Amino acid sequence: MVFKSQFFHLGNFFHSKEDIMANKIILTIAIPTFNRATFLNNTLQQINKEMAIYKISGVEIVVSDNASHDQTKQIVASAISS
């Protein structure tokens, strides 16, 4: 069995408590996905809307893609660039 996984990170990744506190990361949202590009796109859009409405900052989003065959990579790339 071959296991393939790709991780896309939409925020800054920190390794120590000091780094986290210095950069004020208060929440990490982890999203596992496999061939769910449409749902992923909707989810990322909704997270952005909520963050804008409630003026939330200090959030990092980690997308774990289990070798999807759909547009997952492009959706994440688009989210990173926006």
Secondary structure, DSSP 4 states (H G I P E B T S, - for coil): -----EEEESS----SHHHHHHHT--EEEEEEESS-HHHHHHHHHHHHHHHHHTT--SEEEEEEE-S-SSSHHHHHHHHHH-
